Amino acid sequence: KGRQDYGHQAVSVLLSCNGIVLNYAILLYDKSKSTVYFKEAFPMSFALTFSEDDLNNTMRAVGYENLIEKLNSFGKKYSLFEVQSTTSQIVDNKFVYTFDVKVSILGLKSNYKISLKSDLMVDDGRVVMQNPELISDFGKIDLGKLTKAFDYLNPLEYSLKVFRNKNVNLKVRNVSIVNNKINVSGIMNVPKDVLTQHKD
């Protein structure tokens, strides 16, 4: 900021530790094309905090609603179920995910509220439920299938998907719930020889 940009720049990212400064990575920036070329692999750490409101705002996004519609297309095809809405809560440092579902039984359609209450853990770089408990006004239900449905609709993973793309490898290392907020941290890595375009 405050310096003249001549259109082409080599940006050196430096790493400082205990008074020692090392060249960490070199980025080539082309202002005329709005591109950044990563000459070397560029790993970096990240840390995010999600509140209950953050999660529910995510679940109102168009892309998230499309996920629900895809799941419903399967349920409607076999006249099994239709997810009407989903909500998230963080209660007593537990994650609670609720489905409002319309279920077809013997040709009759009834609405049910089905909730999963769980701790969270990291599995293969992704955030998943740990020891989920079923809180439901519905009768018998397969907890395994319900957990798979959550894995598909997981709002935390949907939020992180913004960073996961062909140019960035993202792996979650830690997840915790403290003071009814979800903390997620891990490593993002832009591989060597990646060319990205940015918008002002």
C-alpha positions as CSV (number, residue, x, y, z in Angstrom):
1,K,0.0,0.0,0.0
2,G,1.2,3.5,-0.8
3,R,3.8,2.3,-3.3
4,Q,3.7,2.5,-7.1
5,D,2.7,-0.7,-8.9
6,Y,4.6,-1.1,-12.2
7,G,2.4,-4.0,-13.4
8,H,4.8,-6.9,-12.8
9,Q,6.1,-7.7,-9.4
10,A,8.0,-10.5,-7.7
11,V,6.7,-10.6,-4.1
12,S,9.0,-12.3,-1.6
13,V,7.2,-13.7,1.5
14,L,9.6,-13.7,4.4
15,L,9.6,-15.9,7.5
16,S,11.0,-14.4,10.7
17,C,11.8,-16.5,13.8
18,N,14.0,-15.5,16.8
19,G,15.7,-12.7,14.8
20,I,16.4,-15.0,11.8
21,V,14.7,-14.0,8.5
22,L,14.4,-16.5,5.7
23,N,12.9,-16.3,2.2
24,Y,9.7,-18.4,2.5
25,A,8.1,-18.2,-0.9
26,I,8.1,-16.1,-4.1
27,L,4.9,-15.0,-5.8
28,L,4.8,-13.4,-9.2
29,Y,2.1,-10.8,-9.6
30,D,0.9,-9.5,-13.0
31,K,-1.4,-6.5,-12.4
32,S,-2.4,-6.2,-16.1
33,K,-3.9,-9.7,-16.0
34,S,-4.8,-9.7,-12.3
35,T,-2.9,-13.0,-11.8
36,V,-0.6,-14.3,-9.1
37,Y,1.8,-17.2,-9.9
38,F,2.9,-19.3,-7.1
39,K,6.5,-20.2,-8.1
40,E,6.8,-22.5,-5.0
41,A,4.4,-24.4,-2.8
42,F,2.8,-22.0,-0.3
43,P,1.6,-23.6,2.9
44,M,-0.1,-21.5,5.6
45,S,-2.1,-22.1,8.7
46,F,-5.6,-21.0,9.2
47,A,-7.9,-20.6,12.2
48,L,-11.7,-19.9,12.1
49,T,-14.4,-19.4,14.7
50,F,-18.0,-20.2,14.0
51,S,-20.9,-18.9,16.1
52,E,-24.4,-20.3,15.9
53,D,-25.5,-17.3,13.8
54,D,-22.6,-17.9,11.4
55,L,-23.7,-21.5,10.8
56,N,-27.4,-20.5,10.3
57,N,-26.4,-17.7,7.9
58,T,-24.4,-20.3,5.9
59,M,-27.4,-22.5,5.8
60,R,-29.5,-19.8,4.2
61,A,-27.0,-19.4,1.3
62,V,-28.2,-20.4,-2.2
63,G,-25.5,-23.0,-2.6
64,Y,-26.5,-24.7,0.7
65,E,-30.1,-24.8,-0.3
66,N,-29.1,-26.5,-3.5
67,L,-27.5,-29.3,-1.4
68,I,-30.8,-29.8,0.3
69,E,-32.6,-29.9,-3.0
70,K,-30.2,-32.6,-4.3
71,L,-30.8,-34.7,-1.2
72,N,-34.6,-34.1,-1.6
73,S,-34.5,-35.2,-5.2
74,F,-33.4,-38.7,-4.0
75,G,-36.0,-38.7,-1.2
76,K,-38.9,-37.6,-3.5
77,K,-37.9,-40.1,-6.2
78,Y,-38.7,-43.0,-3.9
79,S,-41.4,-41.2,-1.9
80,L,-39.4,-41.5,1.3
81,F,-38.8,-38.0,2.7
82,E,-38.4,-34.3,2.0
83,V,-36.2,-32.0,4.1
84,Q,-38.2,-28.9,4.7
85,S,-35.6,-26.9,6.6
86,T,-32.4,-27.3,8.7
87,T,-31.0,-25.4,11.7
88,S,-27.9,-25.4,13.9
89,Q,-27.5,-24.7,17.5
90,I,-24.6,-24.8,19.9
91,V,-25.8,-25.7,23.4
92,D,-23.6,-26.5,26.4
93,N,-20.6,-26.8,24.0
94,K,-22.4,-29.4,22.0
95,F,-23.4,-29.1,18.3
96,V,-27.1,-29.7,17.6
97,Y,-28.3,-30.1,14.0
98,T,-32.0,-30.3,13.3
99,F,-33.9,-31.5,10.3
100,D,-37.6,-30.6,9.7
101,V,-38.6,-33.5,7.6
102,K,-41.8,-34.5,5.8
103,V,-42.0,-38.3,5.8
104,S,-44.3,-40.5,3.7
105,I,-45.7,-43.5,5.6
106,L,-48.4,-45.7,3.9
107,G,-49.2,-42.9,1.6
108,L,-49.7,-40.4,4.4
109,K,-47.3,-37.5,4.8
110,S,-46.3,-36.3,8.3
111,N,-43.9,-33.6,9.5
112,Y,-41.2,-34.5,12.1
113,K,-38.4,-32.7,13.8
114,I,-35.2,-34.8,14.0
115,S,-32.2,-33.5,15.9
116,L,-28.6,-34.8,16.3
117,K,-26.6,-33.7,19.3
118,S,-22.9,-34.3,19.2
119,D,-19.3,-33.5,19.9
120,L,-17.1,-32.7,16.9
121,M,-13.9,-34.4,15.7
122,V,-11.5,-34.4,12.8
123,D,-11.5,-37.4,10.5
124,D,-9.2,-37.4,7.5
125,G,-8.9,-33.6,7.5
126,R,-12.7,-33.0,7.8
127,V,-15.0,-32.0,10.6
128,V,-17.5,-34.8,11.5
129,M,-19.8,-35.7,14.4
130,Q,-18.4,-37.7,17.3
131,N,-20.8,-39.9,19.3
132,P,-24.0,-38.3,18.0
133,E,-27.2,-38.7,20.1
134,L,-30.6,-38.8,18.5
135,I,-33.2,-36.3,19.8
136,S,-36.4,-36.9,17.9
137,D,-40.2,-37.0,18.1
138,F,-40.0,-39.6,15.3
139,G,-40.0,-43.4,16.1
140,K,-37.3,-45.8,15.1
141,I,-34.8,-44.3,12.7
142,D,-31.4,-45.5,11.4
143,L,-28.8,-43.3,13.2
144,G,-26.1,-44.3,10.7
145,K,-28.2,-43.1,7.7
146,L,-29.1,-39.9,9.5
147,T,-25.4,-39.2,10.2
148,K,-24.6,-39.8,6.5
149,A,-27.3,-37.2,5.7
150,F,-25.6,-34.8,8.1
151,D,-22.2,-35.4,6.6
152,Y,-23.7,-34.5,3.2
153,L,-25.3,-31.3,4.6
154,N,-22.6,-30.4,7.2
155,P,-22.6,-26.6,7.3
156,L,-19.1,-26.5,8.7
157,E,-17.7,-28.4,5.8
158,Y,-19.9,-26.3,3.4
159,S,-18.2,-23.2,4.9
160,L,-14.7,-24.6,4.4
161,K,-15.6,-25.7,0.9
162,V,-15.1,-22.0,-0.1
163,F,-11.3,-22.6,0.5
164,R,-11.2,-26.1,-1.0
165,N,-10.7,-25.9,-4.7
166,K,-8.4,-27.1,-7.5
167,N,-5.8,-24.5,-6.4
168,V,-5.9,-25.1,-2.6
169,N,-5.4,-28.2,-0.5
170,L,-7.1,-27.7,2.9
171,K,-6.8,-30.0,5.8
172,V,-8.4,-29.5,9.2
173,R,-6.2,-30.4,12.1
174,N,-8.2,-29.4,15.1
175,V,-11.8,-28.6,16.1
176,S,-13.2,-27.7,19.5
177,I,-16.3,-26.1,21.0
178,V,-15.5,-23.5,23.6
179,N,-17.9,-21.0,25.1
180,N,-20.5,-22.2,22.6
181,K,-18.4,-21.3,19.6
182,I,-16.7,-23.8,17.2
183,N,-13.0,-23.3,16.6
184,V,-11.5,-24.9,13.5
185,S,-7.8,-24.7,12.6
186,G,-5.5,-26.5,10.1
187,I,-3.3,-26.1,7.1
188,M,-3.9,-24.6,3.6
189,N,-1.5,-25.3,0.9
190,V,-1.2,-23.8,-2.6
191,P,0.8,-26.2,-4.7
192,K,3.8,-25.2,-6.7
193,D,3.3,-23.7,-10.2
194,V,-0.3,-22.6,-9.6
195,L,-1.6,-19.5,-11.5
196,T,-4.6,-17.8,-9.8
197,Q,-6.7,-14.8,-10.9
198,H,-8.1,-12.4,-8.4
199,K,-10.7,-9.7,-8.6
200,D,-10.3,-6.2,-7.1
